[in-house]
Amino acid sequence: MDRIIRGANWYCQQTNQRQRADETTLPALSREMISMVMGGGYFGLELPAEIQPLTAELTVNGVHEDLKSRFGREPGDWTELRYYESLLSVFPASTNGEVAVTGAPKLTGRVVFIKGLLNGFEQGGVKGMKSSGATRLRFSSIVLYHDLFNGRTVHKFDVQNNELIIDGVKYTAEHNRIIAA
């Protein structure tokens, strides 16, 4: 029961979605895989290639014109999203899994920055005079995904600046230094 989500919230541009948000799906991280068989070999091998395009989904209760107006925009007129998570760690970092008898549980935080386009807007139905479902928003064409845990970068995929950071290691730093000349 470590890192239980105690609270979460979304911002779309400057608008707080606290009273609207119903369900969240952050981007699934996955890589393209290339099949390879070595000459004279008997075994196949898959090697990782580039990171697959990211999508994020958010369902909200009701239809909100400030969200709906983000649909149909072109690249360059990006929508910026921020997702916040407050996590409760009931076990200290140096424990064997037993509940500590002294000290308060530790609260930690996670923030995810996403910049992309709202490319899917699916409004829930209406049955009689009541809404029968939530509005589903699908963000894709994501050019920035920055996942921070307690202020430390876990992942940063920045297409516009050709920046790839994983667990604090800047994998594209040398490449960017070379092509800057």
VMD Tcl script that draws the C-alpha trace (Angstrom):
set ca {
  {0.00 0.00 0.00}
  {2.77 2.38 -0.90}
  {2.09 5.60 -2.84}
  {-1.66 5.63 -2.59}
  {-3.20 8.46 -4.62}
  {-4.71 10.83 -2.05}
  {-5.78 13.42 -4.56}
  {-5.33 14.33 -8.20}
  {-6.23 17.27 -10.38}
  {-6.01 18.47 -13.98}
  {-5.47 21.92 -15.43}
  {-6.18 22.57 -19.11}
  {-4.43 25.80 -20.04}
  {-5.27 27.93 -16.98}
  {-8.62 26.28 -16.20}
  {-8.85 24.08 -13.12}
  {-10.75 20.86 -13.89}
  {-11.25 19.88 -10.23}
  {-15.05 19.87 -10.26}
  {-15.27 18.47 -13.80}
  {-12.78 15.60 -14.08}
  {-14.23 12.12 -13.96}
  {-11.48 9.77 -15.15}
  {-7.91 10.13 -16.34}
  {-5.69 8.02 -18.58}
  {-2.12 9.27 -18.78}
  {-0.05 8.31 -21.85}
  {1.03 4.69 -22.14}
  {4.78 4.54 -22.68}
  {5.83 2.04 -25.30}
  {8.54 1.64 -27.93}
  {8.49 0.46 -31.50}
  {10.21 -2.89 -31.76}
  {12.27 -4.02 -34.76}
  {12.57 -7.74 -35.45}
  {16.06 -8.98 -36.22}
  {17.56 -12.37 -37.05}
  {21.35 -12.50 -37.11}
  {22.96 -14.03 -40.18}
  {23.43 -17.75 -39.63}
  {21.42 -17.56 -36.43}
  {18.46 -19.60 -35.31}
  {16.90 -17.09 -32.95}
  {14.87 -13.95 -33.48}
  {15.43 -10.85 -31.44}
  {13.43 -7.65 -31.03}
  {15.36 -4.44 -30.56}
  {13.79 -1.21 -29.29}
  {13.48 1.70 -31.71}
  {11.77 5.07 -31.24}
  {9.12 5.88 -28.65}
  {5.59 5.44 -29.99}
  {3.33 8.52 -30.25}
  {1.64 9.38 -26.98}
  {-2.05 9.91 -26.23}
  {-3.81 10.95 -23.04}
  {-7.50 10.80 -22.24}
  {-9.65 12.72 -19.81}
  {-13.34 12.33 -19.20}
  {-15.29 15.22 -17.73}
  {-18.82 15.55 -16.47}
  {-20.78 17.83 -18.76}
  {-19.81 19.77 -21.87}
  {-17.59 22.80 -21.30}
  {-17.00 25.33 -24.07}
  {-13.49 26.19 -22.81}
  {-12.48 22.55 -23.35}
  {-14.49 22.01 -26.54}
  {-12.91 25.12 -28.11}
  {-9.48 23.42 -27.87}
  {-10.61 20.87 -30.51}
  {-9.63 21.46 -34.15}
  {-6.53 23.55 -33.52}
  {-3.44 23.13 -35.66}
  {0.13 22.28 -34.63}
  {1.70 25.33 -33.02}
  {-1.51 26.26 -31.22}
  {-0.85 23.64 -28.56}
  {-2.97 22.84 -25.54}
  {-1.02 22.66 -22.31}
  {-2.15 20.20 -19.65}
  {-0.90 19.75 -16.12}
  {-1.74 16.76 -13.96}
  {-1.03 16.78 -10.22}
  {-1.01 13.81 -7.88}
  {-0.63 13.76 -4.11}
  {0.69 10.37 -3.01}
  {0.71 8.84 0.45}
  {3.55 6.50 1.37}
  {2.56 4.48 4.41}
  {5.88 2.62 4.57}
  {9.21 4.44 5.10}
  {11.81 3.98 2.36}
  {14.07 1.87 4.59}
  {11.52 -0.66 5.78}
  {10.73 -4.29 5.29}
  {7.04 -3.59 4.66}
  {5.84 -3.43 8.24}
  {3.80 -0.42 9.32}
  {5.89 2.00 11.38}
  {4.64 2.66 14.90}
  {6.13 6.16 15.09}
  {6.05 9.07 12.70}
  {3.44 10.26 10.26}
  {2.96 8.80 6.78}
  {4.95 10.64 4.12}
  {3.21 12.68 1.42}
  {4.94 12.95 -1.93}
  {3.94 14.57 -5.18}
  {3.90 13.96 -8.89}
  {3.37 16.46 -11.70}
  {2.97 15.61 -15.38}
  {3.19 18.34 -18.04}
  {1.70 17.52 -21.45}
  {1.59 19.70 -24.56}
  {-0.38 18.48 -27.55}
  {-3.63 18.81 -29.45}
  {-7.18 17.87 -28.52}
  {-7.87 15.59 -31.50}
  {-10.87 13.73 -30.10}
  {-13.97 15.16 -28.42}
  {-16.74 12.66 -27.78}
  {-19.75 14.09 -26.02}
  {-21.80 11.78 -23.81}
  {-25.36 10.98 -24.80}
  {-28.57 12.42 -23.44}
  {-31.36 10.14 -22.29}
  {-34.63 11.89 -21.61}
  {-33.56 15.16 -20.07}
  {-30.37 13.90 -18.38}
  {-26.85 13.28 -19.55}
  {-26.19 9.55 -19.87}
  {-22.42 9.71 -20.05}
  {-19.31 11.78 -19.54}
  {-17.52 13.73 -22.28}
  {-14.31 12.01 -23.42}
  {-11.37 14.12 -24.56}
  {-8.42 12.51 -26.37}
  {-5.17 14.44 -26.57}
  {-2.61 13.32 -29.14}
  {0.09 14.91 -31.32}
  {1.86 15.26 -27.98}
  {5.12 17.19 -28.36}
  {5.96 17.42 -24.65}
  {5.60 14.84 -21.91}
  {7.40 15.73 -18.68}
  {6.82 13.49 -15.65}
  {8.25 14.74 -12.35}
  {8.22 12.92 -9.03}
  {9.08 15.10 -6.02}
  {10.75 17.62 -8.35}
  {12.96 14.99 -10.04}
  {12.53 14.25 -13.75}
  {11.55 10.64 -14.36}
  {10.77 11.11 -18.08}
  {10.93 14.06 -20.42}
  {10.13 13.65 -24.09}
  {10.37 17.05 -25.79}
  {9.94 16.76 -29.56}
  {10.38 20.47 -30.29}
  {13.74 20.69 -28.50}
  {14.84 17.11 -29.29}
  {15.23 16.34 -25.61}
  {15.04 12.85 -24.11}
  {15.60 12.55 -20.37}
  {15.08 9.28 -18.50}
  {15.67 9.12 -14.76}
  {17.62 12.38 -14.86}
  {19.99 11.22 -17.65}
  {19.98 13.51 -20.71}
  {20.29 11.02 -23.57}
  {20.16 13.62 -26.35}
  {22.58 16.16 -24.81}
  {25.64 15.07 -26.82}
  {23.67 14.76 -30.05}
  {22.20 18.26 -29.60}
  {25.67 19.66 -28.81}
  {27.07 18.18 -32.02}
  {24.32 19.45 -34.33}
  {24.28 22.93 -32.74}
  {27.46 23.93 -34.61}
}
mol new
graphics top color blue
foreach p $ca { graphics top sphere $p radius 0.5 }
foreach p [lrange $ca 0 end-1] q [lrange $ca 1 end] { graphics top cylinder $p $q radius 0.2 }
display resetview
